[in-house]
């Protein structure tokens, strides 16, 4: 990832542009100096001039009239509309220019009797006419032409080099050039800072006009911030930017892969590895105990969009807003950080067709070590004998298992699965209109039998300039996602494959699935689960954002934006006869949501007196959301084959319906002020009104203030050659979170079938109502105040960039779901009582350790440290709000909130290994015998009961890091991307249920059970087989370090330019995802977790989770 | 052209209007407040909601093996000595802690049902409509509340006595009510139910006047024993039981002449005249409306069952031979592939209950079976015992006992001493209701738990080394104690 940064030294730019360009500079830079003497004459001209409050443009015109100099500049670049006052008596032109431009950081240079004004040092350095080469002159073919930018403005100083030589020229002030070339096949390379380097064949024609388009780097100089744009160098907030350059070497199918490991302070956990599985994204930790901790996603201005259904190929840039200075403009929705996504636009006069195909194979990242059927049977028999039961297996059966091998359940439900990703994109433009159209299709099968994902994305972005004052824009996108059996839990195929006895066959003699495992698992046949259970989700999103931008006056714009977002989510489920018991059941669930957003933005930009630059923004925004849905379920399907497509042919049909609405009205004001472009200030204030709250709590105000100081601009720093830029930043502000759903202040009855419909006979159900959670009218916003201190540093000619941030976030009035005891009817009551603190440090280093002509190593490293603490829980010190994830296995809530401890603290028993022979007396006190599990008896009362539970670990990762390396040799590129999470524990229930007898499985299937305690094998922590052994899964026996480092991507790509292939730019790549994981975790995937809910009280539990796959990808992209 | 732009701009601006609409909530489709109970239909729906918590499969109430787990300290129930039955074993061995997940379904189901009943009892007077319907609904609510508290106090002793449906934070620090107080409430609720309920049940899964009287008879029998020991209640128990027996046709109660038919109908969920208060389930309707206490739970792993519960060996061995023993127990197991083995060759070396064996489908836990919590033979035996304890058994007491014995294929008894008669009734009860949520409570009120847990068969699990009266009650579920430590026991 690239952090917002400013380039003081142009060299870094050059390197990133092209090596040829670099060579070019190296050869001619000395000549630049030699020219300096000549320029002095013009600059020494003396002028008398008195003008007040006049546009720079006009002033320069006056000077042109008075002297014989000509100025060349881009109005936008130097801010020619800005007004200045000047009073000069017989001053040198250089003195006048210094007076006007020095504070604006605008440089000037003489070229061809013209004075070039620019902000860009490199452009000036490049403005030299190459020496007339006799060799060049020897060529008689001459190519002439003009180089313009996308707006048709001429570009002076563009470098034009004959490929594979150092011969060339630059364009003159009007963008024109003339060059002698050897022949028509000569390739010319046009390059210019901030623009994409373009290669063109000289061809037969004498005239070759070129339009250069801005490259992504230059676009990111101005970054999108909430409700506007801002110069990167002027930011006072903590914002991380990611552009396609940062991830283009990795095959990306989903947006979360872009965010993972690339932005400091952003933690991405791929909890469910299945196709379309859930991902958890947190920016600077979790603030809310009860509420949603997901960041706010703003896609092309639509607030609250769905990140995961975007086509990653459509992305132009992503900004992650982290501190309050950046997020407070989103007020009541900004507390969890904001991810701003901007999609691509077309370029004028540059039509591009891109076609890409990726093909992948996915596989398990690691295998479980399970017992063979024969060994399983032997161990199960030993256990039966030890507890006085009849051994289940005869020697004949065991011999038979040894011969046939029994059932290898894991092999039955796992597979090597293909994945295909197709991309087609077209972009271009003509006249005043540009377009971008793209289509993406992802077709993924999961590594677990029966799971799959299909996704279709379509997008059209159109931008048009109606006239000088009015711009129109319209982005339309549609997504359809269709996922099958992506869920994971203990009753999913993979979880059951570890619980079913290898001695149980898949099917009976008639070919029907064996329904019950007589030996171990109490749940459904894993293969039947994969094939006879259909959990089909269909998600559809249609989004249209459009707007008009009026330039009312110079510097004053009014922008009206409208966004409409339609989502529908449909579930079609079928439980076949095998897994449902006696008959099949099916259900359909449909819901749709529609939101309408209107944003009116008035922005004024002005530079006063050349020293004070001001941008003021006022916004009025409304958003209204409605959702409605219905459900139909049928049990006892008469024709199971018809499945969920015919619900009427069934014994019982049940239906339900629902409705929900909410709305938000917001006023926002923001001022960005810069003095001498050194001292920066951002202040914002937002007032939000929400339908979810009542009375005085309906409205709230969210202020923020940010400061920045570009120390490197100070005169005392200017001479430091090793430091190109240095900025320190500080901000403080308040953001909010609504954290609750609609109607939370109302007390409602539950009327759903599960809660309220009762049977009064063996064939009918009667609908009823039952009291739901008690309401709390006084609910209000959660409020997060955040302090951020940061610095950005660019060293060694821009070869090293370092960024640092420290923050403290305090969230108060936390909405807490106080769990009510069952004796008052259970449920929860929501109150604003809690307080949580997140503190952290973020660091990134981007460097180019090696840069030679044909070899390049770019490296980016970032690391974030997070410390989370529950500060207050109201009247109490300990609170259990989490559900019991291992319900049936473990009877307590696995997570607890304790004042002073982090969220996600594990609650459990400390396991002390097994009782040893010499401890028999002590063991007897607990009714145990040597070999039985031993737990810490906190109150030493001789019984292991709830009082012995305590905090045994934490599931919240303290450190997250990413390290991206790209090695480029000529057209070959090698990318290595490593990502990791450190400092957290995982409760390995998957291991627990397959190594011990428990509520879900009766025997152990894992090979580790070989190490059980028995005479001759006393030195073990695996308990022996006895009647008295007590097995508590919610203990440190199954709590493991979850820390991992993972080689997320390794890829090798080769780029073949159009000039060589003769028909398209071709890029071919091979890539491996998740090939290596360094961890001590005993499960398959330390990243996989059952906890993917939006709240963070519960953290990392692994119970039959769907692991991330190892993926091998080959791909090719054609760019026509 | 310019005008068009203006029009577009204006139309955008128009979208910004109508703000106050945006900030108001419209909870369409949801019921809020007590106005929901203003109509008879609403009151009826609330009553259904008050029954519901008793039957949520795998959730709350009586629908899973937790119902037998909590009673496993008696001699008619035990569990697997290994396997995954750690939580069941704690009950059988009388070493239960608040961590045990099987203690919560009845606790939370009864209290949620109480909340629903409270809501009706406190609001039915404001309901407009057919007075007889309202009376019936309120009567059922009183019955339910009494039923719920009766189970709670027998399992936990002193518990919070909540009679309001509205939440207030004071409820989070209430103290337990004395057992006597709880029984007083139960008595009052049942007397209300008796006056308000109709003679006949509206649905087979509901209560009627006879059920309320029968339950009160059982309550009195219990009050006369441990811990209240109000022996004067024996006479009242006998009086009420007699009323129900004498008016059995009014209430629609009677013995099913053929025991096999009765068992078969129960397993199939077909209502019988023997049901006084029975929870009905519909396993073929929804997975969460099934009776999961029957079926897999009660079956041996040799037949693909879960081995959750089965009788103790001494209980089985001393069970009088005959038709009832044959119908009650399942002793020959058919393994996969058709091999038949005796229970002694089975993995747990125990016989299993045949009466909980679901024949509607193989190895299933989603049964339609009905759960008899009070049936007509209870009344015959309540009368017999109470009458004997209040004085001497009369002819009607002998008749009741012998009706049951006769159906069970046993000879009639006569001419016993008072003590012998009472002993015969208690034994008869244990056999007639083997596994049926009766024996533990008899052992408890008669203070026989220690007795039946000494000298257990070597093939059964050993109880805790030291037994005290503490084991007569279950620990309060830990999750409630963590919120309100006042209610710990």
Interface residues (C-beta under 8 A of the other chain):
Chain A: X383 X384 X386 X387 X388 X389 X390 X392 X466 X470 X508 X515 X516 X518 X519 X522 X547 X548 X550 X560 X562 X580 X581 X582 X583 X585 X596 X598 X600 X620 X622 X623 X624 X633 X635 X636 X651 X652 X654 X657 X658 X659 X661 X662 X663 X664 X665 X689 X690 X691 X692 X698 X742 X743 X746 X747 X748 X749 X750 X751 X753 X754 X755 X756 X757 X758 X759 X760 X761 X762 X763 X764 X765 X766 X767 X768 X769 X770 X771 X774 X819 X820 X821 X822 X823 X824 X825 X826 X829 X878 X880 X887 X888 X891 X892 X893 X927 X943 X944 X945 X946 X997 X998 X999 X1000 X1001 X1002 X1025 X1027 X1030 X1031
Chain B: X5 X8 X9 X12 X13 X15 X16 X19 X21 X22 X23 X24 X25 X26 X27 X28 X29 X30 X31 X32 X33 X36 X42 X45 X46 X47 X48 X49 X50 X51 X52 X53 X55 X56 X59 X80 X81 X82 X83 X84 X86 X87 X89 X95 X97 X98 X99 X100 X101 X104 X107 X108 X111 X112 X115 X116 X119 X159 X160 X162 X165 X166 X167 X171 X172 X203 X204 X205 X206 X268 X269 X270 X271 X280 X281 X282 X283 X284 X285 X286 X287 X288 X289 X296 X301 X302 X303 X304 X306 X336 X345 X346 X347 X348 X349 X360 X361 X362 X363 X364 X365 X366 X368 X370 X459 X461 X464 X465 X475 X477 X478 X479 X480 X481 X482 X483 X484 X487
